[in-house]
Amino acid sequence: MNVRFPRPLPPKATIGIISPSSPQRDEARLHRGIRYLESLGYTIVVGRHAFSTDGAYLAGSDEQRRHDVESMFADRRIDAIFCARGGYGSARLLDDLDWSLIRKNPKLFVGFSDTTALQLALWKKARLVTFSGAMASVDMADTFAPESEEWFWRALTSSKPLGSIQQPWPLDVIQRGTASGRLIGGNLSVVASMVGTPYMPKLTDSILVLEDVGEETYRIDRMLTQLRLAGLLQQASGLVTGQWSQSARPLGTTPHRAVDVVLRDVATHVPGPVLSNLMYGHESRKLTLPFGVMTTMSSRSATLRFTESATQR
């Protein structure tokens, strides 16, 4: 497997900001995120269409958003590409992206939520290690949670393996065992939407990580069942889940069920360990995870450990 590792983020690097999904609800938030990055000594290049809007939920046309993605990878000044926010729309870009261009110019690429579609495709088509985590107009616009901020910059700047995750609470053990593989996954809704497309990677020899926001338990159950029926849960060496953030939206009239009860059902189809309660998802306190790096997980120590560097000089 020809894995492409980006270079670690250097001091005074040039960071490109793009909006591959939805437009800015509040442009001032992105401006504050940019000021935060500039206060750390970084030079910021904003994508031509980062503030664009095409209808109610897209940050410009597909062609415009695709242009910004490709331009940032092609521009030799750019050391890293940060997504401004998620929403919806990145999957619409995949058919016509210049994958050869991306393979020739591997760079730090950071985002989460809807960016999951791009990250899955970047792994499938370019074998590029990417980072699922903090975004400019989401986490950097106001107070960046200290533990999230420290881990974020260490993940992007260190050329050493990150080692065991560091979070204020322990992981919960749903199913026992040990496993190793390359970490892949992201937002459950987006992962489920990619099943059956040419941009969904195989999960053989992988650690699958999943999270979501504002979904009722029956919908989480339905999407996990889709992954099971597609044979993806059975491929993965292990499964770890993050935050479900169900309080983000009022629950409907469907009787509520604890997500961990669903996970216990799902666990019987996963060949290895299943852990939950990872500090990863749509909360302000989140870990930025390196997708594509070798990872081990163990129920005995209830931990996730990155055994390979996410960047290479």
Buried (B, 14 or more C-beta within 10 A) or exposed (E): EEBBBBBBBEEEBBBBBBBBBBBBEEEEBBBBBBEBBEEEEBBBBBBEBBBBBBEEEBBBBBEBBBBBBBBBBEBEEBBBBBBBBBBBBBBBBBEEBEBEBBBEBBBBBBBBBBBBBBBBBBBBBBBBBBBBBBBBBBBBBEEBBEBBBEBBBEBBBBEEBBEBBEBEEEBBBBBEBBBBBBBBBBBBBBBBBBBEBEBBBEBEBBBBBBBBBBBBBBBBBEBBBBBBEBEBBEBBBBBBBBBBBBEEEEEEEEEEEEBBEBBBEBBEBBBBBBBBBBBBBBBEBBBBBBBBBBBBBBBEEBBBBBEBBBBBE
